[in-house]
Amino acid sequence: MTAPVLEMRAIGKAFPGVRALSDVTLNVAPGEVHAICGENGAGKSTLMKVLSGVHPHGSYDGEILFQGAPCAFKDIGASEARGIVIIHQELALVPYLSIAENIFLGNEHARHGIISWNETHRHAAALLKRVGLAEHPGTRVADIGVGKQQLVEIAKALAKKVKLLILDEPTAALNDGDSDRLLLLIKELKAQGITSIIISHKLGEIAEVADSVTILRDGRTIETLDVHDA
């Protein structure tokens, strides 16, 4: 049996007056799309914030292993350096910067402090082609719809050499056409060997793209199922 690429063991997380997670276990196989579902308040987003370093090591109980090695992420930058990238439901794009500027924000193509815009646009165009977005890299993010902004976020993740992509309710604000395109892209990334975790409450969406699904309730793991056997 293939070893998990991600293991989250006995994860617990408390906020003042609230126990958000209790003894949560999550195992994700390499190259799969793993869905996490549950009612609002079940702990889905909190668990992913623990994984990605939004809630830093030391603020939660339990252990995280990625590719067999223990993780002690102090922030998002530390998790991204290991290839774990989270795309939150509220997109983290700067609307008045260009698509290319957003993709490489904080990771600019620069030499001696001078940005190479030709190189930036060339690499951005290659990433946009990979996610199926035809917009010019110089287009302002404010001038494209939310469905295309999701694709820019994924292109940004690919620029960071993502190995594990986390999507928190990625289709919540999308129309049916944009949702279908995004789900197709998740399948294409899987074919390229990228493991994904998708938080969703849409059962049809889970059935379409997920290989496994873990159900959370009241901050606890209820069950993990093989979608193809369900």
C-alpha positions in Angstrom: 0.0 0.0 0.0 1.3 3.4 -1.0 2.4 5.6 2.0 0.4 8.8 2.5 1.9 12.0 1.2 0.2 13.8 4.1 -0.6 12.6 7.6 -2.3 14.7 10.2 -2.4 12.8 13.5 -4.5 13.6 16.6 -4.9 17.3 15.7 -6.5 19.5 18.3 -7.1 23.3 18.2 -8.8 25.5 20.7 -9.8 29.2 20.7 -10.9 31.1 23.8 -14.0 29.3 25.0 -14.2 27.0 21.9 -12.7 23.6 21.0 -12.5 23.8 17.2 -10.7 20.4 16.6 -10.4 17.3 18.7 -8.2 14.3 17.8 -8.6 14.8 14.0 -6.8 12.4 11.8 -6.4 12.9 8.0 -4.4 10.8 5.6 -4.0 11.9 2.0 -2.6 9.6 -0.7 -0.1 11.0 -3.3 -1.7 12.2 -6.5 -5.3 12.0 -5.3 -8.0 14.6 -4.9 -9.1 14.4 -1.3 -12.3 16.1 -0.3 -13.2 17.3 3.2 -16.8 17.9 4.0 -19.0 18.7 6.9 -21.5 21.3 8.1 -20.5 24.9 8.8 -18.4 24.9 12.0 -17.3 21.3 11.6 -13.6 22.5 11.6 -12.8 22.0 7.9 -11.1 25.4 7.3 -9.5 25.4 10.8 -7.8 22.1 10.0 -6.4 23.4 6.7 -5.2 26.6 8.4 -3.3 24.3 10.9 -1.8 22.4 7.9 -0.7 25.5 6.0 0.8 27.4 9.0 -1.9 30.1 9.3 -2.2 28.6 12.8 1.5 28.1 13.5 3.2 25.1 15.1 2.8 25.3 18.8 -0.7 26.7 18.7 -2.3 23.3 18.2 -1.9 19.7 19.4 -0.9 16.7 17.3 1.6 16.0 14.5 1.8 16.7 10.8 4.0 14.7 8.4 4.4 15.7 4.7 6.2 13.3 2.4 7.2 11.4 5.5 8.9 14.3 7.3 7.6 16.1 10.4 6.3 19.7 9.8 6.5 22.6 12.2 5.4 25.5 10.0 5.6 28.9 11.7 3.7 30.7 8.9 2.3 30.3 5.3 5.7 31.0 3.8 7.2 28.0 5.6 4.5 25.7 4.3 4.8 27.1 0.7 8.5 26.4 0.8 7.6 22.7 1.3 5.2 22.9 -1.7 1.9 23.2 0.3 -0.2 26.1 -1.0 -3.7 27.0 0.2 -6.2 29.1 -1.8 -8.7 30.6 0.6 -12.3 31.2 -0.1 -11.5 34.9 0.0 -9.0 35.3 -2.8 -5.7 36.9 -1.9 -5.1 38.9 -5.1 -4.3 42.6 -5.4 -7.0 43.9 -7.8 -5.1 46.9 -9.2 -2.0 44.9 -10.0 -1.7 42.9 -13.2 -2.2 39.2 -13.5 1.6 38.7 -13.9 2.4 40.9 -10.9 0.0 38.9 -8.7 1.4 35.6 -9.9 4.9 36.5 -8.9 4.2 38.9 -6.0 6.9 38.4 -3.4 8.8 36.1 -5.9 9.6 38.6 -8.6 11.9 37.9 -11.6 14.6 40.5 -10.7 18.3 41.0 -11.1 20.1 43.6 -9.0 16.8 44.8 -7.8 15.4 45.5 -11.3 12.4 43.5 -12.4 12.6 41.8 -15.8 9.1 42.4 -17.2 9.8 40.4 -20.4 10.7 37.3 -18.3 7.8 38.0 -15.9 5.3 38.1 -18.7 6.8 35.1 -20.5 6.6 32.9 -17.5 3.2 34.2 -16.5 1.9 33.4 -20.0 3.2 29.9 -19.7 1.4 29.4 -16.4 -1.8 31.0 -17.7 -1.8 28.6 -20.6 -1.4 25.7 -18.2 -4.5 26.7 -16.3 -6.5 27.5 -19.5 -6.6 31.3 -19.1 -6.2 33.3 -22.3 -5.9 36.8 -20.7 -2.8 38.8 -21.4 -0.4 38.8 -18.3 -0.6 42.6 -18.2 -4.4 42.6 -17.6 -5.4 44.0 -14.2 -7.0 41.5 -11.9 -9.8 44.0 -11.2 -10.8 43.7 -14.9 -11.5 39.9 -14.9 -14.3 37.9 -13.2 -14.0 35.8 -10.1 -13.9 32.6 -12.0 -10.8 33.8 -13.9 -9.3 35.1 -10.6 -9.5 31.6 -9.2 -7.4 30.4 -12.1 -4.9 33.2 -11.5 -4.6 31.9 -7.9 -3.9 28.4 -9.2 -1.3 29.8 -11.6 0.3 31.5 -8.7 0.4 28.2 -6.8 2.0 26.5 -9.8 4.6 29.3 -9.8 5.5 28.2 -6.3 6.1 24.6 -7.4 3.0 23.3 -5.6 3.0 19.7 -4.5 -0.2 19.8 -2.4 -2.9 22.3 -3.4 -5.6 23.1 -0.9 -8.8 24.7 -2.2 -11.3 26.1 0.4 -14.8 26.1 -1.1 -13.3 27.0 -4.5 -16.7 27.1 -6.4 -18.8 28.9 -3.7 -18.8 32.2 -5.6 -18.7 30.7 -9.2 -21.4 30.2 -11.7 -21.9 26.7 -13.2 -19.7 27.3 -16.2 -16.8 28.6 -14.2 -17.3 25.8 -11.6 -17.1 23.2 -14.4 -13.9 24.7 -15.8 -12.3 24.7 -12.3 -13.2 21.1 -11.6 -11.8 20.1 -15.0 -8.5 21.9 -14.1 -8.3 20.0 -10.8 -8.5 16.8 -12.7 -5.8 17.9 -15.1 -3.5 18.9 -12.2 -4.1 15.4 -10.8 -3.0 13.9 -14.1 0.2 16.0 -13.7 0.9 14.4 -10.3 -0.4 17.3 -8.1 -2.2 16.2 -5.0 -5.2 18.3 -4.0 -7.4 18.8 -1.0 -10.8 20.4 -1.7 -13.2 21.6 1.0 -16.7 21.5 -0.3 -20.3 21.0 0.8 -21.4 20.1 -2.7 -21.9 16.4 -3.0 -22.1 16.4 -6.8 -18.8 18.2 -6.9 -17.2 15.7 -4.6 -18.5 12.8 -6.6 -17.1 14.3 -9.8 -13.5 15.1 -8.8 -12.6 13.4 -5.4 -11.0 10.0 -4.9 -11.5 10.0 -1.1 -13.6 12.1 1.3 -13.1 12.7 5.0 -16.2 13.8 6.9 -15.8 16.1 9.9 -18.5 16.8 12.5 -18.1 19.1 15.6 -14.4 19.2 15.1 -13.9 15.4 15.0 -13.1 12.9 12.2 -16.2 10.8 11.6 -15.1 8.7 8.6 -12.9 8.6 5.5 -14.5 7.0 2.4 -13.3 5.9 -1.0 -15.6 7.9 -3.3 -15.4 5.2 -6.0 -16.6 2.6 -3.6 -19.3 4.8 -2.0 
